[in-house]
Amino acid sequence: MSMQATFALRGRNPDVLSCIANLSNDEVFTPPEFANRMLDTLAEAWAADNDGANLWADSRARFLDPCTKSGVFLREITRRLVKGLEAEIPDLQERVDHILTKQVFGIGITRLTAMLARRSVYCSKHATGEHSIARSFDSDDGNIWFERTEHTWVKGKCRFCGASEKTLARGEDLETHAYAFIHTDNIKARIAELFGGDMHFDVIIGNPPYQLDDGGHGTSAAPIYQKFVEQAKKLDPRYLTMVIPSRWFSGGKGLDDFRESMLSDNSLRSIDDFLSAADVFPGVGLKGGVCYFLWDRDHPGLCHVSTHFKDWPVSTAIRPLKEKGTDIFIRFNEGVSVLRKVIARETGQDEVLSLPEKRRFDRLVSSARAFGFRTFFKGKKKKLPGDVTIYQNGGVGYVAREDVSSGQHLIDKWKLFAGYAAPGTGNRDTYPHRIISTPFVAGPGTISSETYLCIGPFDTKEEAESALSYLFCRLTRFLILLHKSSQHVTRKVYTFVPTQAWDRTWTDADLYERYGLTEDEIAFVEKIVRPMGGDDA
C-alpha cells in the first residue's frame, strides 16, 4: 500500500480507536470524535489569535501529549498537518517525516499505551520498524517516549504523586503508575532529557489519568489529573487543552488549591462542560461529568462557558470564572442569574454572590459524624432505659446516652436527618434528579451515625416540618447543586441556601415569587431538579 493510500483510507471501516476498551475508569481512552472536537476548538483559537492563520499549515508548531494512551490526539494532529502542509512540503514522505520528527511528541503513561500510541501514529509499535510510515528516526521509540519510572517514597507516600508505597512498591513485572511527566521537580529539564535540546511546545494536549491507581476507588480515591495541568503550565506553552473531571469546579479532596489557581487564571478562555461523562466516554462510570478547557497564554480575558447534556440545547455564556463573593465555579450559566436574584432578595445587593453567615442555612447543618459514630457502627437491637435511638446504615438501633461523644445539645431537640451520600443511578449522571437523599424529621431522644447529616436544632416539631418542606422545594435543592461537586452532601454545599422563617409549609411557588424568577428560570430549575417522592434517579 502506498503512503498516499495510508492517509487517504478513512471512513471505510470503524476506527479501531473508537472500538478498544478502556484500561480502567481512571485511564480512559479518548474517542476520536471527541479528540477532534478539542482540536477544532484549538484551531479556532489559533486562527482568532493569529489573524485567521491555519494552525495545521504551520510547519514550526510543536505539539505534546504528556499522557498519551491510544495516541489519538497525536494521530489526529498528524493527519491534519499532513493535509495542511501539503503546499509547503509537496512530497508526502518528506512531509510525514518532518511532522513526526519535528512537530509531534508524546509521553506514554505505561509501556502498553506507549506501544499502542506508536502503532496509532507511526503504524508500527517501533518507529524504525518495517511498517513504520516514518523514515528518519534513529530509535524504536521515535518521539513517543516511555521508560519505567519509579516513585520516590517518603514515609510511605510518593512525594510527587502521593501514591501508597504499600500498594505500588511492586516488582518489575508490574506497572508502577509513576507517570514521568509529574515525577520531577524540574519539568523543563526533564523534557530536555527526553527529547533533547531546548524544547518548547506551542500546544500541550491530553487526557491525563484521573486518580491514583493505588487501591482507592470512586470519590475516595485521590485525584491526580490536576498535577498534569500544573506541570503543563510550567512548560509555558502557547495553548493548553485537556479533558478532565468536572469535580474541580467546587474543589474537594486534593483539589482546593488547584480550583483556586484555575479560577484565578484569566488565561483559561473556554470550558466545555459535559454534565454526564457517558456523553463523552460511553460506558465509563465517572460521576460528576467531565470538561475540556482551553488555556491561552497570550490572550487573557473572560471565559466562554458551554454546558452540554444529551440532546439539550447547548448553554453558552461569556463570563468570569469566579463571581464576586464565591470561591467555586458556578457550573450552570443559568444558575448565575438565579443565584444573583436570591442573594439580592436576601441582602439587597447582587454583585457579591454571598450570604451573611447568620442568613446561611449551612449553619444549621452538622459536620460529618455529628454524634461521633462511624458509618459502619451498629447500635443495640433492644432499647434499655436511658438509651437514645440511633438512625444508622440499614435502619435504627439504640445507644446508651453516656456513649454519645459529641452533639449532646442536639439529642433532645427536634431535627432533620439527611443522607450524607445523595441518591444515584449507578455510575451515571442523569437529569432531573433529586440532588439530596430524602430528609426526614427526628424527634427528641434521637441521634445518627455518620450515614446522616443532622440539620437543626429546632424547638418544635412544626419548625422542623417547615424546614423539611423547604428542603423538598426544587429551588432549594438547585441552590445546593450549585455548590455540589460529588455525591457527598456536606455542610458546605448548603452555602448558597438562605434560611427562612420556620412558620409555614414552604412551596416552590412561594420561593419563585419571593425571588422573582422568570418563567425560563423556573423551567430550567425544574428541568434539573426532580420533585421529592419519585424514584432515586
N, C-alpha and C positions, 0 to 999 in steps of 0.2 A: 504493500500500500504506500502511495506517495505521501510526502509531508503535507501537500495541499489537501489531500483527501482526509488525512488525520484530523485536520482542523475544520473541515467542511461538514463532516458527518455528525450532525446534531439533530435531535428531534425524531430520529427514526425509531429508536428503542427507548425504553425507560432509562433515565440517567441513573447509573449504578449508585451514585452518591445520594440519591433520593430513596434508595431501597435498603441500604445497610442498616442494621440495628445499632442503637446506641450502646456504648460501653456501660453506662450507668446513668442515673439521673443527674450525676454531678459532672460527667464528661459527655456532653450532649453534642452529637453531630449537627451541624447547621445545614438545613435543607438548601439546595442550590437556588431555589426561587427566592428564599429569604436573603441569602447572601447577595444576590443581585439587587434586591431592594436596597440593601445597605450601600452597595456600590453606586446605585443610581443617586442616592442622597448625597454621597460623597462627590460624585461628578458634578451635580448641580451646584454644590457649594464652591467647588473649584472654579467652575465657569463664572459664578457670580462674583467671586473674589479676583478673577483674572481676566476681566473684560471679555467674557464669553469663550475663553480658551478651552480646548478639549483636553481633559486630563489624559485620555488614552492615546493622544498624539504627542505626548511629551516623553521623549526618549531619555530624559535625565531624571524623571521622577522615580523615587525608590519606595518600595513597599515592604513592610514587615508584618508577618503574623507571628507573634511571640508565643503562641499556644496552639499551634496547628494540630488538627486531629485528622480529618478526612482530606485536608488540603483544598477544600472547596473555594476558599477565598483566593488562594494563590492561583488555582486553576482558572477561576473566572476573571481574575485580573490579567492573567497571561492571555486568555482568549481575547479580551478587549484590546489589549496592547497589540496583539498580532494584527488585528484589523486596523487599529488607529495609526500604527506606524508604517503602514504599507507604502504610503507616498514617500516617506523619508528613507526607508530601508526596503527597497523593492524585492530583494532576494529573500525568499521565505526562510531558508536555513540561516542566513546571516541575521535576519530579524529575530528569529526564535532564540538563537544563541545570545544575541545582545540582551534580550528581555530576561532570559533565565540566568545569565551570569552577572548582569549589571543592575537589574531592576527588582527582581522578585526574591524575597528571602523569608525563611521560616525557621521556627524552633519547635521541634516535636515535643509533645508532653510525655510520651512513652516511646519505647523502641518500636512497638507495633504501629502507633499512629504516625511516626516519622516515615516508616516504610510505606504506609498507606498514602501519606501525603506525596511522597516521591512518585509513587505509582500514578497518582492523580495528575501531577504536574509534569513529570518527565516521561510518563507512560512506561516507567520501569522503576522497580524498587531501588535500583542502583543508577545513579545519574550517569555513570560511564558504561552502563550495560548495553548489550547488543540492540535492544529495542528502544533505548532512550532517544527522545527527539532532540536532546542537547548533544552537541559535538565538541564542546570546548572545556568541559570540566576535567580536573585532574584527580578528583576524589569521588568515591561512590556516593558520598553524602550530597554532593553538589552544594547548593545554598540552602538546603533544608537540614539543619543540624540537629543531632541528638547524641548525647553521651550520658551515661548513668551519672546522676548527681546524688550526693549524699546529704542527709540532714546534718545540721550542726547542733548537737544535743547540749542543752544547759539545764540541769536539774530536771531531767525527764521530758523536756519540751524542746522542739526545734526553735532556735532563736529567730529564724527568718519567717517561718510559717505557723509556728505553734503546734505542729503535729506531735502526737504522743510517741515517745521513744518505746514504750511498752508495745505499741501496736505496729509501728512502722520501722523499727530497727530489725530488719529482716535479711535473709540470705540473698546471695547474688542472683538466685534463680527467680526472684520476685521483684516487681517494680517498687521503687522507693516512694514514688509520688512526690519526690523532691524536685519541683519544677525549676529548671535552671534560671528562668527569667526573674524569679523572685527570690532566689537563694544567693544573693550577692549584696554587698554594701555599696558597690560602685557599678551600676548597670552600664554606664558608658564604656568603662574599661572592659567589662565582661563581653560586651558586644564586639569590641575591637578584637578581643581574643578569639571569638567565634568566627568572625567574618573577615578580620584583617583590616588594618588601616583605620582612618578616622571616619567611621561610618555615621552617616546622618540619613534619617528616613523622613521623607515627605509625609508618608501615610503609615500609621500603625493601625491595624485592623485585626479583630479576632473575636472568638467566643471562648473565654477562659473557663477553666474548671470552676465550679460554683462553690464547693465546700470541701473541707478536708476529708479525705478518704481514710479516716483513722478510727472507724468504729462508731462515730456519731451518725445520726440519721435525722431526716426531716428538719424541723426548726431547731432541734437541739444541737445539730452539727455546726461547727464554726465556719463562717463564710470565709472564702479565700479570694474571690474574684476581685475585690477591691484592691488587693495588693498588685494585681496585674495592671490595673488602671493607674495606680500611683507610680509604679515603675515606668510605665509607658510615658507618662508625663515628664519624667526625669530625662528622657531621651530627647525632649524638646522637638517633637515632630510638628509639622505644619497642621496636620489633621490627625485626630484620634477618633476612631469609632469602634465600639464594642457592643455586643449583646450580653446583657447581664440580668439577673433577677431584679424585679422592681422593689424588693423589700427595703432597699437602701433609702427610699423616699422618706420613710419615717424612722430610719435608724434601727436600733436593736442590737442584738448580740454582735459585738465587734465592729459595728458599723457607724456609731455615732460620730466619730471623728471624720470618717470618710464622707458621711452625709453633709456635715458642716463644710468640709472642704469643697465638695461638689456644688453645693447650693450657693457658696460664696464666690464661685468661679464664673465670671461673666463671659468666659470663652466657651462655655457649654451652650451651643447655639441651637441645638434641636434635640428633642426627646420624642421618640415614637414609643408609646406605651401600649402594651397589649395586656388587657385585663386577664385573659386566660392564656397561660403558657401553651396549652394544647392548640391554640390557633397558630402558633409558630412551630412548635415541636410536637407533632401529633403523637399521642400515646405516652408522653412524658409526664410523670407525676411531679409537678412543681407548683406549689400553692403560692398565690400572690402575684402571678403574672411575670412577664419579662418586658424589658425595654431595650432599645438600642439608642445610643446617643451619638451626636457628632460634636466634637470639641474642635474649635477653630482658633488656633493660637493667635493669629494676626488680625482677627476681626471680631472683637468682643461686642456684646450687646445683649438685648433681651433674647429669651429662648422661645423658639417655635415648638409648641407642645401639641402633639397629636395623640388622641386616645382611640384605640381600636378594640372592637369586640364583635366577633362573629359578623353578622350581616347588618349591624347597626351603622348608621351614618358616622363617618369619622368626625370626631370633635376636634377642632383646631383653634388655637389661640396663641398670640404672641404676648408673653407676659414675663414678669420676674420669676426666677426660680423660688425665691423665698419672699413671701409677703411680709410686710412690716408686722412685727409682733409674733411671728411664728418661727419655729426652729425646724420645721419639716417642709417637704414639698407637698402641696395640696394636689392630689392626684387628678381630680376631675376639674376640667375647666369650668363646668357649670357649678362646681362646689364652691368656687371662689365667690361668686355673686351671692349664693345662698348664705354662706358664712358671713359675708360682709353685712347682709341685712340683719342677721341675728345679732352680730356684735353691735351694730348701730342702734338697734332697738334696746339693747341691754345697757349700753354705755354712753350713747349719744354721739359716738364718733365711728367712722367706718374706714379710716386709713390704717389704723393699727389693729390687726386682727387678733386681739387677745382680750380675755375677760379678766376683771379683777378677781383676785383669789377668793374673796368672800362670795362671789357670784358663780363660782365654778362647781359643777356637780362632782368633779373628782375629789373634792374634799370630803364627800360622803362615802367614798369608795375605799375599802381597805387595801392594803398591800396583800400580796400573796401570803398564804398561811397566817390568816388573821388571828387564829386561836392557837397557833403553834403546832398543828397536826399535819403531817405529810399526806400526800395523795393516797399512798398505799395503807394508811392507818385504818384499822377496823375496830370500832367500838364494841362494847359488850352487847350480847344479844338480849340480855334481860336487864330491865331497869331496876336499880336498887334505890332506896330512899336517899335523896340528896343528889342523885345523878342528873345530868343535863343530856338532852338529846343532841346527837351529832349527825348532821347531814354529811354523808360520805359517799365515796365512789361505790355505786351499786345499791344505795338505799340509806337506811338510818341505823344508828347504834346508840350506845349510851356510854357516858364517861363521868367519872367522879368529878364534881365541881373543882375540887382542890388540884386535880391533874391538869386543869386548863392553865397553860403557862403565859398566855397573853390575851388581850382583848376582853378582859373581865368586865369592863364598862359597857360592853355590848350584850352580855349574856342575858340580862333581864330587860332588855329593850325590844321593841318591835324593829324589824329589819327586813331587808330583802337579801336573798341569795341568788347569785347569777354565776353560771359556769365559767371557770377560768378559760376553758377552751370552747370556742364557738362551734356550732354545728357545721358539718361539712358534707361534701358529696365525694367522698374518697379523696382522690388527688386532683379533682377537677375544680376549677373556678367557674361558677355559674351565676347568672343574674336573672331575675332578682333573687336575693337571698336574705336571710334574717339578721345577719351581722353578729348577733349575740345569741347565746342559748336562752331559752325561755326563763326569765326570772320568776321567783315566787316569794310570797310573804312568809316569814317565820316569826313566831311569837316569842315572848319571854321564855327563858329556860332552854334556849337553843344555841348551838354553835355549828361550825362546819369544819371539815378538813380542807386541805389546800385545793380540792376539787372545785371549790366555790370561792368567789369573792363575796365579801359582806358589804352591803350598802346600808348606811344608816349612821346613827340610831334615829328612830322616830319614837315620839312619845305615845302615839296612839295607833291602833290598827287602821283607822281611817287615813292617817297621814301616810302610812306605809302603802296602803292601797292606792292612794293618789300618786305616789312616786312610781308604783308599779304601772299604773295606766300611762304615765309619762314615758316609761321605757318601752311600752308597747307601741308608741307612736312611731311612724316611719321617719318623720323628720328628726326625731331624737336619735334614732339609730343611724341615720345618714350622717349626722354630725359626729357620731362615734366612728363611722367608717373613714371619715376624712383623716383620722389620726391613727388608723389601724393598719399595721403592715403584715400581720400574720394571723393565724387562727387564734392566737392567745389574746385574751381581752384583759389587759392590765389596767391598773388605775389610770395610767397616762392617757389611754385612748379616750377618756371622758373629758379631756382638757377643753374641747370646744363646746361642751354641753353646758348651758346655763342652768342654774337651779330655778325652781318655780315656787309658787305658793302651794303648799300641800293641803289644799282645802277643797279640791274638786276632782272629778274624773276628767283627765285630760284626753283630748282627741286631736287628731291631725287637723281637723277643721279649725279648732281653736288656735293651733300653732301656726297654720298657714295664714290665718287672719292676723295673728299677733305680729308676725314678722313680714307681712306684706309680700308674700311670694306670688309671682306671676303664674299664669296657667302653664307656661312652658317649664318653669322651675318645678312646679308641683308634679308635672308629668315626668320630669327627669328623676326626681326623688322616688316616685312610685315605680319607675322602670328599674331602679337599682335595688330598692328595699322591698322585701316581701312582707305582707301582714303577718303578725304573730298568729299561731294557731294552725298553720299548714304543716306540710312535712318539713324535714330538716334541710331542704335544698336552699 
